[in-house]
């Protein structure tokens, strides 16, 4: 089983990104589940969302304690909370940040990738300057680095879960995927 935890703030798209990823896994022929947890239910409040993927039905419904992957929608979250909590030693944390991965002091616990996903959101006019919508491009980064979900299934998930600027989101997803693959080389 593969377990993924998203950290975001209300309104950033972490919950929708988790649903998109689970749906893409399903389209790839896997079993998947997605569910969020909320603190104070307001825009900007911390949010966690979880995705599980497996080759057989998933019965576990508890929050993910030892993720294989963590996706952080905003670098500031990684500065204020321990987003690496419980991550497996071989795990990967992807952080939407302009800062170098060495800035985050849990690099020795797991693998860390930082990438300015906001810049892709701005380029494709996804959200606003103060509130970029990064769910599609951050999934492109995730898919490009991990290679555990297909880009074609993620594109179908964009069509299912994102009602506006679908083509812009798909273009951002594709560019992020290509960038992640090149960085991986």
Buried (B, 14 or more C-beta within 10 A) or exposed (E): EBBBBBBBBBBBBBBBBBBBBBBBBBBBEBBBBBBBEEEEEEEEEBBBBBBBBBEEEBEEEEEBEEBBBBBBBBBEBBBEEEBBBBBEEEBBBBBBBEEEBEBBEBBEBBBBBBBBBBBBBBEBEBBEEEBBBBBBBBBBBBBBBBEBBBBEBBBBBBEEBBEEBBEBBBBBBBBBBEBBBEEEE
